[in-house]
Amino acid sequence: MADPVRTTRELLEVPFPLLLSQAAEAVAEAQVALDESSMRLQAQLDELTAAAIADSGDEASGLARYQVDATWYHIPEVEIDVRMALTMKIEEETRSDGRRVLRPRLRSVPYNVTSSRQSTLEATGTSAVKAKIVSVPAAQRSQ
């Protein structure tokens, strides 16, 4: 049977670039969810306006009279600040020509009491890792 502590550690130990790319994907998914919510609300408001105009003739009444638009939310910036145990491991690779090459690999593990007790790493240190994911204006579409 697999050692559950070791298995958990292996799941938490990920390459640092993967950690950042997954955070960026999560931000993108959150922005899509916000946009979809605003689009649904705008469609409902448009339907209410059209129904109010149809009921009263040419002039809208009630909320439709004000031509209310849905609010659009934007995630302008996300700052990631994580306490990490950073690990440098040397991994051996064999090239296609048969030569062995040693490559250093930086890996990260969320730092907590459990991870500090389970240190069986070749070289370990802790660090506060900060990263910013900042939105930029969309590129202009060519028509």
N, CA and C atoms as a LAMMPS dump frame, in Angstrom:
ITEM: TIMESTEP
0
ITEM: NUMBER OF ATOMS
429
ITEM: BOX BOUNDS ff ff ff
-5.0000000000000000e+02 5.0000000000000000e+02
-5.0000000000000000e+02 5.0000000000000000e+02
-5.0000000000000000e+02 5.0000000000000000e+02
ITEM: ATOMS id mol type element x y z
1 1 1 N 0.841 -1.186 0
2 1 2 C 0 0 0
3 1 3 C 0.882 1.243 0
4 2 1 N 0.484 2.247 -0.771
5 2 2 C 1.254 3.482 -0.875
6 2 3 C 1.217 4.255 0.432
7 3 1 N 2.324 4.871 0.745
8 3 2 C 2.417 5.702 1.945
9 3 3 C 1.608 6.98 1.698
10 4 1 N 0.506 7.223 2.463
11 4 2 C -0.339 8.387 2.193
12 4 3 C 0.383 9.708 2.386
13 5 1 N 1.337 9.772 3.313
14 5 2 C 2.084 11.015 3.52
15 5 3 C 2.941 11.304 2.299
16 6 1 N 3.627 10.292 1.802
17 6 2 C 4.469 10.475 0.621
18 6 3 C 3.621 10.839 -0.604
19 7 1 N 2.493 10.158 -0.772
20 7 2 C 1.614 10.432 -1.91
21 7 3 C 1.107 11.87 -1.863
22 8 1 N 0.699 12.334 -0.679
23 8 2 C 0.228 13.708 -0.535
24 8 3 C 1.333 14.686 -0.871
25 9 1 N 2.526 14.413 -0.399
26 9 2 C 3.654 15.297 -0.676
27 9 3 C 3.934 15.362 -2.176
28 10 1 N 3.89 14.211 -2.847
29 10 2 C 4.138 14.19 -4.284
30 10 3 C 3.08 14.984 -5.036
31 11 1 N 1.831 14.971 -4.554
32 11 2 C 0.777 15.743 -5.206
33 11 3 C 0.967 17.235 -5.006
34 12 1 N 1.488 17.624 -3.844
35 12 2 C 1.676 19.04 -3.553
36 12 3 C 2.941 19.598 -4.18
37 13 1 N 3.916 18.751 -4.422
38 13 2 C 5.187 19.208 -4.96
39 13 3 C 5.055 19.357 -6.47
40 14 1 N 5.009 20.577 -6.919
41 14 2 C 4.81 20.842 -8.345
42 14 3 C 5.905 21.782 -8.836
43 15 1 N 6.223 21.726 -10.109
44 15 2 C 7.175 22.686 -10.661
45 15 3 C 6.625 24.106 -10.504
46 16 1 N 7.487 25.036 -10.131
47 16 2 C 7.053 26.412 -9.879
48 16 3 C 6.355 27.044 -11.092
49 17 1 N 6.849 26.865 -12.314
50 17 2 C 6.132 27.437 -13.467
51 17 3 C 4.7 26.896 -13.586
52 18 1 N 4.491 25.637 -13.24
53 18 2 C 3.15 25.056 -13.292
54 18 3 C 2.245 25.725 -12.26
55 19 1 N 2.779 25.999 -11.083
56 19 2 C 2.015 26.693 -10.046
57 19 3 C 1.51 28.041 -10.56
58 20 1 N 2.383 28.813 -11.202
59 20 2 C 1.99 30.121 -11.72
60 20 3 C 1 30.002 -12.877
61 21 1 N 1.227 29.055 -13.775
62 21 2 C 0.315 28.932 -14.918
63 21 3 C -1.071 28.479 -14.473
64 22 1 N -1.134 27.618 -13.45
65 22 2 C -2.445 27.205 -12.946
66 22 3 C -3.151 28.364 -12.257
67 23 1 N -2.409 29.216 -11.568
68 23 2 C -3.018 30.409 -10.96
69 23 3 C -3.566 31.328 -12.043
70 24 1 N -2.812 31.505 -13.123
71 24 2 C -3.271 32.355 -14.224
72 24 3 C -4.528 31.778 -14.881
73 25 1 N -4.565 30.466 -15.049
74 25 2 C -5.755 29.828 -15.618
75 25 3 C -6.971 30.027 -14.714
76 26 1 N -6.775 29.961 -13.406
77 26 2 C -7.874 30.174 -12.462
78 26 3 C -8.408 31.599 -12.565
79 27 1 N -7.516 32.57 -12.719
80 27 2 C -7.943 33.967 -12.875
81 27 3 C -8.738 34.127 -14.178
82 28 1 N -8.252 33.516 -15.251
83 28 2 C -8.954 33.598 -16.537
84 28 3 C -10.343 32.974 -16.448
85 29 1 N -10.45 31.827 -15.777
86 29 2 C -11.754 31.178 -15.612
87 29 3 C -12.699 32.047 -14.786
88 30 1 N -12.17 32.704 -13.762
89 30 2 C -13.002 33.597 -12.946
90 30 3 C -13.493 34.779 -13.775
91 31 1 N -12.623 35.336 -14.63
92 31 2 C -13.034 36.461 -15.479
93 31 3 C -14.114 36.027 -16.458
94 32 1 N -13.986 34.852 -17.026
95 32 2 C -15.006 34.332 -17.945
96 32 3 C -16.343 34.194 -17.221
97 33 1 N -16.32 33.684 -15.998
98 33 2 C -17.559 33.534 -15.219
99 33 3 C -18.204 34.893 -14.953
100 34 1 N -17.396 35.895 -14.632
101 34 2 C -17.941 37.245 -14.427
102 34 3 C -18.564 37.779 -15.718
103 35 1 N -17.868 37.602 -16.829
104 35 2 C -18.376 38.084 -18.119
105 35 3 C -19.681 37.382 -18.503
106 36 1 N -19.731 36.065 -18.314
107 36 2 C -20.945 35.32 -18.649
108 36 3 C -22.128 35.771 -17.792
109 37 1 N -21.88 36.067 -16.537
110 37 2 C -22.94 36.552 -15.65
111 37 3 C -23.469 37.9 -16.136
112 38 1 N -22.575 38.798 -16.523
113 38 2 C -22.991 40.105 -17.034
114 38 3 C -23.76 39.973 -18.343
115 39 1 N -23.323 39.045 -19.201
116 39 2 C -24.029 38.833 -20.475
117 39 3 C -25.441 38.313 -20.237
118 40 1 N -25.6 37.377 -19.293
119 40 2 C -26.94 36.856 -18.979
120 40 3 C -27.84 37.958 -18.436
121 41 1 N -27.304 38.772 -17.537
122 41 2 C -28.085 39.87 -16.974
123 41 3 C -28.472 40.866 -18.056
124 42 1 N -27.541 41.187 -18.953
125 42 2 C -27.861 42.131 -20.027
126 42 3 C -28.944 41.571 -20.937
127 43 1 N -28.892 40.291 -21.242
128 43 2 C -29.933 39.677 -22.075
129 43 3 C -31.29 39.767 -21.383
130 44 1 N -31.329 39.542 -20.07
131 44 2 C -32.591 39.655 -19.329
132 44 3 C -33.106 41.093 -19.344
133 45 1 N -32.216 42.05 -19.153
134 45 2 C -32.627 43.456 -19.188
135 45 3 C -33.147 43.843 -20.572
136 46 1 N -32.492 43.358 -21.62
137 46 2 C -32.942 43.64 -22.99
138 46 3 C -34.331 43.047 -23.242
139 47 1 N -34.557 41.838 -22.718
140 47 2 C -35.879 41.216 -22.862
141 47 3 C -36.948 42.02 -22.136
142 48 1 N -36.642 42.49 -20.94
143 48 2 C -37.593 43.321 -20.188
144 48 3 C -37.911 44.599 -20.943
145 49 1 N -36.891 45.221 -21.522
146 49 2 C -37.095 46.451 -22.282
147 49 3 C -37.987 46.184 -23.494
148 50 1 N -37.678 45.124 -24.225
149 50 2 C -38.466 44.788 -25.413
150 50 3 C -39.911 44.479 -25.03
151 51 1 N -40.107 43.75 -23.928
152 51 2 C -41.465 43.415 -23.481
153 51 3 C -42.212 44.661 -23.047
154 52 1 N -41.53 45.569 -22.35
155 52 2 C -42.19 46.81 -21.902
156 52 3 C -42.587 47.672 -23.084
157 53 1 N -41.751 47.735 -24.094
158 53 2 C -42.075 48.519 -25.291
159 53 3 C -43.24 47.873 -26.032
160 54 1 N -43.236 46.562 -26.132
161 54 2 C -44.328 45.853 -26.815
162 54 3 C -45.652 46.066 -26.093
163 55 1 N -45.621 46.106 -24.76
164 55 2 C -46.852 46.279 -23.973
165 55 3 C -47.398 47.691 -24.044
166 56 1 N -46.498 48.682 -24.107
167 56 2 C -46.97 50.065 -24.019
168 56 3 C -46.91 50.816 -25.335
169 57 1 N -46.559 50.176 -26.386
170 57 2 C -46.473 50.867 -27.678
171 57 3 C -45.052 51.313 -27.929
172 58 1 N -44.913 52.569 -28.305
173 58 2 C -43.594 53.083 -28.658
174 58 3 C -42.733 53.446 -27.455
175 59 1 N -43.358 53.699 -26.333
176 59 2 C -42.613 54.199 -25.188
177 59 3 C -42.467 53.121 -24.117
178 60 1 N -41.244 52.955 -23.646
179 60 2 C -40.993 51.986 -22.59
180 60 3 C -41.443 52.555 -21.257
181 61 1 N -41.842 51.677 -20.369
182 61 2 C -42.247 52.126 -19.04
183 61 3 C -41.415 51.396 -17.992
184 62 1 N -41.511 51.861 -16.763
185 62 2 C -40.806 51.2 -15.669
186 62 3 C -39.302 51.216 -15.874
187 63 1 N -38.648 50.124 -15.517
188 63 2 C -37.205 50 -15.606
189 63 3 C -36.715 50.174 -17.044
190 64 1 N -37.475 49.693 -17.991
191 64 2 C -37.074 49.768 -19.397
192 64 3 C -36.913 51.21 -19.858
193 65 1 N -37.642 52.123 -19.228
194 65 2 C -37.58 53.533 -19.606
195 65 3 C -36.176 54.096 -19.371
196 66 1 N -35.449 53.532 -18.424
197 66 2 C -34.128 54.043 -18.072
198 66 3 C -33 53.399 -18.86
199 67 1 N -33.286 52.442 -19.686
200 67 2 C -32.294 51.743 -20.507
201 67 3 C -31.083 51.318 -19.662
202 68 1 N -31.373 50.54 -18.644
203 68 2 C -30.348 50.068 -17.715
204 68 3 C -29.478 49.009 -18.393
205 69 1 N -28.166 49.146 -18.214
206 69 2 C -27.228 48.153 -18.715
207 69 3 C -26.643 47.379 -17.545
208 70 1 N -26.292 46.144 -17.798
209 70 2 C -25.661 45.312 -16.778
210 70 3 C -24.287 45.881 -16.428
211 71 1 N -23.887 45.701 -15.208
212 71 2 C -22.545 46.089 -14.785
213 71 3 C -21.563 45.003 -15.216
214 72 1 N -20.447 45.427 -15.747
215 72 2 C -19.401 44.495 -16.153
216 72 3 C -18.255 44.62 -15.166
217 73 1 N -17.835 43.496 -14.624
218 73 2 C -16.751 43.478 -13.659
219 73 3 C -15.475 42.984 -14.326
220 74 1 N -14.362 43.488 -13.859
221 74 2 C -13.076 43.169 -14.471
222 74 3 C -12.07 42.903 -13.361
223 75 1 N -11.274 41.881 -13.515
224 75 2 C -10.213 41.586 -12.555
225 75 3 C -8.948 42.269 -13.085
226 76 1 N -8.635 43.46 -12.574
227 76 2 C -7.498 44.188 -13.14
228 76 3 C -6.142 43.631 -12.739
229 77 1 N -6.086 42.991 -11.565
230 77 2 C -4.798 42.525 -11.091
231 77 3 C -5.007 41.502 -9.979
232 78 1 N -4.186 40.495 -9.965
233 78 2 C -4.207 39.5 -8.896
234 78 3 C -2.786 39.37 -8.382
235 79 1 N -2.632 39.475 -7.074
236 79 2 C -1.317 39.292 -6.482
237 79 3 C -1.319 37.978 -5.719
238 80 1 N -0.322 37.163 -6.005
239 80 2 C -0.181 35.869 -5.352
240 80 3 C 0.981 35.979 -4.374
241 81 1 N 0.717 35.707 -3.123
242 81 2 C 1.746 35.779 -2.089
243 81 3 C 1.658 34.481 -1.295
244 82 1 N 2.598 33.585 -1.534
245 82 2 C 2.541 32.251 -0.953
246 82 3 C 3.857 31.955 -0.246
247 83 1 N 3.758 31.349 0.914
248 83 2 C 4.954 30.877 1.616
249 83 3 C 5.244 29.48 1.071
250 84 1 N 6.4 29.328 0.486
251 84 2 C 6.733 28.075 -0.186
252 84 3 C 8.039 27.502 0.357
253 85 1 N 8.092 26.186 0.37
254 85 2 C 9.36 25.493 0.571
255 85 3 C 9.863 25.201 -0.838
256 86 1 N 11.003 25.742 -1.167
257 86 2 C 11.567 25.547 -2.5
258 86 3 C 12.601 24.438 -2.435
259 87 1 N 12.577 23.589 -3.421
260 87 2 C 13.451 22.43 -3.447
261 87 3 C 14.219 22.401 -4.756
262 88 1 N 15.507 22.195 -4.645
263 88 2 C 16.311 22.017 -5.842
264 88 3 C 16.703 20.556 -5.889
265 89 1 N 16.254 19.869 -6.933
266 89 2 C 16.627 18.47 -7.123
267 89 3 C 17.441 18.362 -8.4
268 90 1 N 18.375 17.475 -8.362
269 90 2 C 19.173 17.195 -9.554
270 90 3 C 18.606 15.926 -10.18
271 91 1 N 18.144 16.062 -11.414
272 91 2 C 17.568 14.919 -12.12
273 91 3 C 18.496 14.522 -13.257
274 92 1 N 18.651 13.223 -13.393
275 92 2 C 19.513 12.701 -14.448
276 92 3 C 18.672 12.398 -15.681
277 93 1 N 19.156 12.874 -16.815
278 93 2 C 18.483 12.611 -18.085
279 93 3 C 19.481 11.941 -19.015
280 94 1 N 18.964 11.111 -19.899
281 94 2 C 19.812 10.49 -20.907
282 94 3 C 19.413 11.069 -22.263
283 95 1 N 20.373 11.662 -22.938
284 95 2 C 20.118 12.249 -24.252
285 95 3 C 20.014 11.154 -25.309
286 96 1 N 19.557 11.557 -26.473
287 96 2 C 19.401 10.589 -27.563
288 96 3 C 20.741 9.988 -27.991
289 97 1 N 21.848 10.714 -27.762
290 97 2 C 23.163 10.171 -28.119
291 97 3 C 23.753 9.291 -27.015
292 98 1 N 22.959 9.057 -25.938
293 98 2 C 23.385 8.171 -24.869
294 98 3 C 24.117 8.854 -23.727
295 99 1 N 24.426 10.148 -23.881
296 99 2 C 25.124 10.86 -22.804
297 99 3 C 24.165 11.17 -21.668
298 100 1 N 24.687 11.048 -20.444
299 100 2 C 23.895 11.391 -19.27
300 100 3 C 24.117 12.855 -18.936
301 101 1 N 23.026 13.541 -18.612
302 101 2 C 23.092 14.959 -18.277
303 101 3 C 22.376 15.156 -16.945
304 102 1 N 22.983 15.924 -16.063
305 102 2 C 22.346 16.263 -14.791
306 102 3 C 21.719 17.647 -14.926
307 103 1 N 20.421 17.742 -14.597
308 103 2 C 19.704 19.01 -14.709
309 103 3 C 19.095 19.379 -13.362
310 104 1 N 19.322 20.623 -12.93
311 104 2 C 18.662 21.058 -11.694
312 104 3 C 17.193 21.394 -11.979
313 105 1 N 16.312 21.033 -11.072
314 105 2 C 14.886 21.32 -11.198
315 105 3 C 14.42 22.006 -9.922
316 106 1 N 13.85 23.206 -10.067
317 106 2 C 13.291 23.917 -8.926
318 106 3 C 11.838 23.491 -8.773
319 107 1 N 11.496 22.997 -7.585
320 107 2 C 10.136 22.569 -7.299
321 107 3 C 9.672 23.315 -6.063
322 108 1 N 8.359 23.436 -5.92
323 108 2 C 7.818 24.174 -4.788
324 108 3 C 6.756 23.353 -4.08
325 109 1 N 6.684 23.536 -2.776
326 109 2 C 5.7 22.861 -1.944
327 109 3 C 5.125 23.926 -1.022
328 110 1 N 3.801 24.005 -0.858
329 110 2 C 3.26 24.96 0.117
330 110 3 C 3.903 24.703 1.474
331 111 1 N 4.404 25.749 2.107
332 111 2 C 5.116 25.582 3.371
333 111 3 C 4.135 25.603 4.536
334 112 1 N 4.178 24.556 5.312
335 112 2 C 3.392 24.47 6.539
336 112 3 C 4.112 23.51 7.475
337 113 1 N 3.553 23.274 8.641
338 113 2 C 4.2 22.406 9.625
339 113 3 C 4.426 21.013 9.057
340 114 1 N 3.452 20.48 8.347
341 114 2 C 3.576 19.131 7.792
342 114 3 C 4.714 19.056 6.792
343 115 1 N 4.788 20.016 5.882
344 115 2 C 5.841 19.954 4.865
345 115 3 C 7.216 20.138 5.488
346 116 1 N 7.32 20.925 6.571
347 116 2 C 8.634 21.111 7.185
348 116 3 C 9.096 19.85 7.913
349 117 1 N 8.176 19.054 8.428
350 117 2 C 8.53 17.802 9.125
351 117 3 C 8.923 16.697 8.155
352 118 1 N 8.4 16.753 6.949
353 118 2 C 8.594 15.665 5.99
354 118 3 C 9.747 15.925 5.037
355 119 1 N 10.645 16.795 5.404
356 119 2 C 11.716 17.181 4.505
357 119 3 C 12.694 16.03 4.276
358 120 1 N 12.623 15.443 3.082
359 120 2 C 13.575 14.412 2.671
360 120 3 C 14.213 14.871 1.368
361 121 1 N 14.386 16.163 1.254
362 121 2 C 14.808 16.755 -0.005
363 121 3 C 16.321 16.951 -0.028
364 122 1 N 16.871 17.029 -1.228
365 122 2 C 18.311 17.21 -1.372
366 122 3 C 18.751 18.588 -0.876
367 123 1 N 18.004 19.604 -1.207
368 123 2 C 18.301 20.964 -0.754
369 123 3 C 16.979 21.694 -0.606
370 124 1 N 16.772 22.299 0.549
371 124 2 C 15.491 22.933 0.808
372 124 3 C 15.697 24.32 1.383
373 125 1 N 14.802 25.218 1.071
374 125 2 C 14.767 26.539 1.668
375 125 3 C 13.344 27.026 1.617
376 126 1 N 13.031 28.043 2.404
377 126 2 C 11.685 28.602 2.331
378 126 3 C 11.773 30.012 1.78
379 127 1 N 10.696 30.424 1.187
380 127 2 C 10.662 31.744 0.597
381 127 3 C 9.223 32.214 0.499
382 128 1 N 9.041 33.514 0.604
383 128 2 C 7.74 34.099 0.297
384 128 3 C 7.777 34.385 -1.196
385 129 1 N 6.896 33.771 -1.936
386 129 2 C 6.868 33.92 -3.382
387 129 3 C 5.745 34.882 -3.735
388 130 1 N 6.076 35.936 -4.461
389 130 2 C 5.071 36.904 -4.889
390 130 3 C 5.051 36.943 -6.409
391 131 1 N 3.867 36.981 -6.947
392 131 2 C 3.711 37.096 -8.39
393 131 3 C 2.468 37.936 -8.645
394 132 1 N 2.475 38.695 -9.719
395 132 2 C 1.311 39.486 -10.104
396 132 3 C 0.85 39.033 -11.477
397 133 1 N -0.448 38.917 -11.596
398 133 2 C -1.062 38.653 -12.888
399 133 3 C -1.873 39.907 -13.195
400 134 1 N -1.514 40.619 -14.251
401 134 2 C -2.116 41.914 -14.559
402 134 3 C -2.809 41.832 -15.906
403 135 1 N -4.008 42.385 -15.973
404 135 2 C -4.73 42.375 -17.25
405 135 3 C -4.167 43.462 -18.165
406 136 1 N -4.295 43.209 -19.429
407 136 2 C -3.887 44.188 -20.443
408 136 3 C -5.064 44.388 -21.382
409 137 1 N -5.112 45.552 -22.053
410 137 2 C -6.217 45.772 -22.988
411 137 3 C -6.199 44.709 -24.096
412 138 1 N -7.376 44.349 -24.536
413 138 2 C -7.478 43.375 -25.63
414 138 3 C -6.913 43.97 -26.915
415 139 1 N -6.338 43.122 -27.725
416 139 2 C -5.814 43.58 -29.019
417 139 3 C -6.977 43.943 -29.931
418 140 1 N -6.752 44.9 -30.805
419 140 2 C -7.772 45.302 -31.758
420 140 3 C -7.971 44.184 -32.78
421 141 1 N -9.212 43.906 -33.085
422 141 2 C -9.505 42.883 -34.097
423 141 3 C -9.363 43.491 -35.482
424 142 1 N -8.81 42.731 -36.395
425 142 2 C -8.755 43.201 -37.779
426 142 3 C -10.008 42.692 -38.493
427 143 1 N -10.575 43.554 -39.289
428 143 2 C -11.847 43.181 -39.934
429 143 3 C -11.685 42.852 -41.376
